[in-house]
Amino acid sequence: MGKIVQFFKESVAELKKVVWPGKDDVVSSVKVVLISTLVVAVVLGLLDLLFVTGMNLIF
């Protein structure tokens, strides 16, 4: 039981050392992720359209 208590005490101590990101950092990171996701989705959609069109021309 003592090891479990020690584990939680050490975990709380480590979490106090963490430098959490601010609101501006989080917002900018979310923007990057959303824009990247949209770009990849558009590229994959265009590739899919290209491949489907190519297959329809062949067959």
ABEGO torsion letter per residue (X at the ends): XAAAAAAAAAAAAAAAABBBBBAAAAAAAAAAAAAAAAAAAAAAAAAAAAAAAAAAAAX
